[in-house]
Amino acid sequence: MTGFLSGLITKLYRDEEVLKTPVVVDAFRRIDRIDFVPEKFKKDAYGDFPLPIGYGQSTVRPYTAAFMLEHLCLTKGQTVLEVGAGSCWMAALMGYIVGNTGHVYAVERIPELTAFGKENLAKYNLPHVEVLPTGNTLGLPEHSPYDRVVVSASTDVLPQELVEQLTVGGIMIIPIGPYICRITRTSAQNHTTERFKGFAFVPLVGS
């Protein structure tokens, strides 16, 4: 682990107090953000801000990634869906946490970013993390239900089709308007919503 990566983790853990759970802290140590940004931005990889990855998209800010992972409450063996894979840094972090007995499906609508994500994932031994192209269907219903769903881009309303891809008891983290929302599916027909303000995301393509 480089000194720059260690410095970022220390900032998020000690100063910002957003990194809390040991397994999430370890994921940040093991899955290096520098491996998921374009070459010309590698010098900025340990800054706590989003970085462009092309096609109007960007990597998630490290603070935001930590916040989302902490509220996702991932455990080993879970099946996870990420909508809006981008660089696949979040997918790789989640893949590390759920381990080889779990599975992460990361879907992406922009073909060039699907290829970029695959190149980035190839730097790690994470065969249980897949990045897949997606078309007009939101999510990946053929592999549902999922224990966890993460949406890495913002939308104006909660997509019901993603709620339906959650298992009962499952959790979804999704940016809606100015909030990050934590959706918990409590039954086949119902869910609860918690809202956290102060975040910004690129729009969900096709939303």
Secondary structure, DSSP 8 states (H G I E B T S, - for coil): --HHHHHHHHIIIIIS----SHHHHHHHHHS-GGGGS-GGGGGGTTSSS--EEETTEE---HHHHHHHHHHHT--TT-EEEEE--TTSHHHHHHHHHH-TTSEEEEEES-HHHHHHHHHHHTTS--TTEEEEE--SSSS-GGG--EEEEEE-SBBSS--HHHHTTEEEEEEEEEEETTEEEEEEE-SSS-EEEEEEES----B-TT-
